[in-house]
Amino acid sequence: MTGGGLRHRHTVDVDGRRIHLWHDGVGTPTVVVVPALGEPALNWAGVLPVMAVETTTVLFDKAHVGWSDPAWGADSARRHADDLRQALQQAGIGPPYILVGPVSRSHWREFEHWSTTSAVENGTITAGTA
């Protein structure tokens, strides 16, 4: 583990907006925690150092939540998925990803579009490529 958990808090540029990520740990697959709509990543901060013992772990603040800037235009599942994909790329955090969190089925369908080799089961998506 890289240690400290919350020390790795930063924002990345996505379409001229700041999107906030926390990450810690090393290894694959990368576990990405996607909080419920309107819920900041800070609510999941306690799991970061625990999960980071095993693998790279990322917490994500959606647009207009936590330390992320608002989205341009309408908020949608597609916007959240695109923001997350771009934020992970900008941060240099590569696949494979396992996405976890209490988000809607429409969000999981959008996240699944990241890869032609994705598998969706019980709200978890394993994406082979971004």
C-alpha positions in Angstrom: 0.0 0.0 0.0 1.2 3.5 -0.7 -0.1 4.5 2.7 -2.0 7.4 4.0 -5.1 6.8 1.9 -6.5 10.3 1.9 -3.2 11.9 1.0 -3.8 11.0 -2.7 -6.7 13.4 -3.2 -6.5 15.4 -6.4 -8.6 16.9 -9.2 -8.1 16.2 -12.9 -9.3 18.3 -15.9 -12.2 16.8 -17.7 -13.6 19.1 -20.5 -12.4 22.2 -18.6 -13.9 21.1 -15.3 -12.2 19.8 -12.2 -13.2 16.2 -11.3 -12.1 15.0 -7.9 -10.5 11.6 -7.2 -9.0 9.9 -4.2 -6.7 6.9 -4.8 -4.4 4.7 -3.0 -2.8 1.2 -3.3 -1.1 -0.6 -6.2 -2.0 -3.5 -8.3 -4.8 -4.7 -10.6 -7.6 -4.7 -11.1 -8.3 -1.1 -10.0 -11.4 -0.9 -7.8 -13.4 2.2 -8.5 -16.0 3.2 -5.9 -18.9 5.2 -7.5 -21.0 6.7 -4.7 -24.8 7.0 -5.0 -26.2 10.1 -6.8 -25.5 13.2 -4.7 -23.2 11.3 -2.3 -19.6 12.6 -1.9 -16.7 10.3 -2.1 -15.8 11.5 1.4 -18.6 9.2 2.7 -16.6 6.2 1.4 -13.2 7.4 2.7 -13.1 4.7 5.4 -12.9 1.9 2.8 -10.0 3.4 0.8 -7.1 2.4 3.1 -8.7 -1.0 3.7 -9.2 -1.9 0.1 -5.9 -0.3 -0.9 -4.0 -3.0 1.0 -5.0 -5.4 -1.8 -5.1 -3.3 -5.0 -5.4 0.2 -6.5 -8.5 1.8 -5.2 -10.2 5.0 -6.4 -13.1 7.1 -5.0 -14.9 9.4 -7.4 -16.8 12.6 -6.9 -19.4 13.0 -9.7 -19.9 16.5 -11.2 -21.3 19.0 -8.8 -20.6 16.7 -5.8 -17.9 17.0 -3.2 -14.9 18.8 -4.7 -15.9 18.3 -8.4 -17.1 21.2 -10.5 -20.6 21.2 -11.9 -21.3 19.6 -15.3 -22.0 21.7 -18.4 -25.5 21.0 -19.4 -27.8 18.2 -18.2 -26.7 15.7 -15.6 -27.1 12.1 -16.8 -25.8 8.6 -16.4 -23.8 9.0 -19.6 -22.2 12.2 -18.3 -21.1 10.5 -15.1 -19.7 7.5 -17.0 -17.8 9.8 -19.5 -16.5 12.0 -16.6 -15.2 8.9 -14.7 -13.6 7.4 -17.8 -11.8 10.6 -18.7 -10.8 11.3 -15.1 -9.2 7.9 -14.7 -7.3 8.4 -18.0 -6.2 11.9 -17.0 -5.0 10.5 -13.6 -3.1 7.7 -15.4 -5.1 5.0 -13.7 -5.5 2.2 -16.2 -7.7 -0.8 -16.6 -8.8 -3.4 -15.7 -11.5 -1.7 -13.5 -14.0 -3.1 -11.1 -16.7 -0.5 -10.5 -18.7 -0.8 -7.3 -21.3 1.3 -5.6 -25.0 1.8 -5.1 -25.8 3.5 -8.4 -28.7 2.9 -10.7 -28.9 0.3 -13.4 -28.8 3.0 -16.1 -25.4 4.1 -14.7 -24.1 0.5 -14.9 -25.2 0.2 -18.5 -23.3 3.4 -19.4 -20.2 2.2 -17.6 -20.4 -1.1 -19.4 -20.0 0.7 -22.7 -16.4 1.3 -21.9 -15.4 -2.0 -23.2 -16.6 -4.8 -25.5 -15.3 -7.3 -22.9 -17.2 -6.0 -19.9 -19.2 -8.3 -17.6 -22.0 -6.9 -15.4 -23.2 -8.9 -12.4 -24.8 -7.6 -9.2 -23.9 -4.0 -9.8 -20.2 -4.7 -10.5 -18.6 -4.2 -13.9 -15.2 -5.6 -14.8 -14.0 -3.7 -17.9 -11.0 -5.0 -19.7 -10.2 -1.8 -21.6 -11.1 1.9 -21.3 
